[in-house]
Amino acid sequence: MGFIERLRRIKKASPDEKNDMTESYTDVCRRLPAEWEPVDAVLLSWPHAATDWAYMLDEVRRCFVDIAKAIMRHARLIVVAPDITEVERDLGPDIDRDRLILCPLPTNDTWARDFGAITTVGRDGRIYLNDFKFNGWGLKFAADRDNLITLAMAENGVFAAERINRLGFVLEGGSIESDGCGLLLTTSECLLSPNRNGDLGRERIEAYLTEALGLKKILWLDHGALEGDDTDSHIDTLARLAPPGDVIFYTGCSDKEDSHYESLRRMAEQLRGFTTSDGRPFNLIELPLPDAVYDPDDASRLPATYANFLILNNAVLLPVYGQPLKDRQAADTLRVAMPGYEIIPIDCRALIRQHGSLHCVTMQFPYNTLAI
């Protein structure tokens, strides 16, 4: 039975039949872990003079140093860069070198979330590195060097996990959210973009992802977009799954005069209709929309969002934007909703200048992924 036909039968089955069918179906597949599961290391790609950061390199590197040091308090850090001596200089001497892995590799840019391997876990506990194709968010930017990073790291012995070549399918880590139990949250605007997998429709994309990632249920958001977002509405700017798996933090907007108001209102309405893998409604928690942030060069609005946080073992790295009231509100919301996690605000006003934020520049790897 082909993947599409199998998916059709699952969708038409009764609840009991569906559970049996999806369990047997995913026995041969792999599980996509949730971000809040134990993490071995986090990947960063360091900004350098050949990236789009050249005009503000010192400023953005200070932001990267803050992110790097926060990561190293809670996990190991992998940094790829053409010149690792620059990374060592930026990080300074007072770091734990045992928690730092440097990989001298050519890179196009710094968006590790979207070119980094998407890890799955087999039922035997083995880790698999799914090396999907990154095409610069629908052929907007060059990505030839970034697409080779996972392969190069694997060939150089960084990973204990098996690499799976999925370069025939475009998928970015920022476009998907997992509850670790077979549920995927994504956006139709991104995954159905004709410049990504244009020859595939929604049904074939669902079938492919169901097989590749061991899924039971895919939730498609059809609304919500932030001005200045080059990614075509990545889910990690809009709505984030959180522990224990029935929580969704989402970007809200209370200002009816804001250009985002209507699309975010419709997104929230759609989220209220979503249910977990076992049919329960989600606990929805609204995050504030930062006050409008504009590019100082061309006055265009930038896609600042508090949803672009990173859950890292017992911590949450939260992007903030120099807005004391909104920044504190976002941090307090996470602090109340995620007891036991240390909330670490990091000033990401530099990152947002290139239309991304904290989650976008990081990619986590589960325990037992690394060989070194």
C-alpha positions, 0 to 999 in steps of 0.5 A: 500500500502506498503512502497516500492510500495508507494516509487516506485509510487512516483519515477515514478510520474510526478512532480505535482503528486509527490508533491501531493503524497509526501505531503499526504505520509508525512502527517502521518510522521514526519519532520527531522529538519535541524541543523540550526533550533532553538536548545534547548540543545546539548548533550556531553558524557564526556571522562573518564578513561574507554574510549579509551581516557584513555592515553590522558585524560587530553588533550581531556578533555580540548578540551571538556571543550572548546566545552562545554563552547562554547555550553553554550553561545548559548544553554543549555548543557546536559552531560552524564558521569559515574561520574558527579563530574569529569565533574563539576571539569573539567568545573570549578565553573564559569559556568551558572549552569542553562544552564547545565544538568548532567546525571550520566549514564554509557557510552562506549565512547564519540560519542554522534552524533552517539548514541544520539536520532535523533529528528523529528517534527510532523506537530503539533509541537510535538518532537519525539526522534527516538532511533535508534541502534548504533552498533559501526560503523558496529560492530567495537567497543562496544556500549552496554552502549551507546545504553541505554542512550536515554532510560535512559534519557527519563525514568529519565524525561530529555525529554518532547518528546516521545521516539520511539523505533527504535533499530531494525534499525542501523542509526548514526546521523553523517551519515545523513544531512537534509534540514528540508524540506524532503531532506536527504543527505547521503553516500552509503558506510555507509548506505549500509554497510553489518555490519549495516543493511545487510539484507536490500538493498538500496530500503528497506532502502530508504523506511524505512527512508522515513517513519521514517523521513518523507522524500521526496528525498534521495541523495546518495553520492558514492564517497569521503572517508578520511583515518582513518575514522572508520565510513565508510564515514559519510556524516558529514566529507564530505558534509554538508547542510547549510542555507537556505537549498540550500547550501552544504559545501564540503571537497575539495582537490587541491593537486593531490599528496594527496591520497584523491584527486581523490575520493574527485574530483569525489565526487565534480562532483557528488554533482554538479549533485544533486538538491534540493527538488524543482529541483534547483542546490545546491550552492556548497562551497568548504572547504579546506582539512587540511594538513595531520595529523598523529597519533604520535603513529603509523604514520597513517593518521587521518581524519581531516576535516573542514566539521565536524562543528556544527551549533548551533542557531546563531553560528557555532563551527568549528574544527581547527587543529593548521594550521593557514593558512588552519584554517583561510581559513575555518573560513573565508569561513564560515564567508562569506557564513553564514552572521549573524553567529558567527564562533567559531574555536575550537582546535580539535587536541585532538579529531582527535586522536580517528578518530573523530572531533567536530560534532561527539561528539555533538548531538543537540535537537530542541526547546521544546525537554527538560522537565527540 
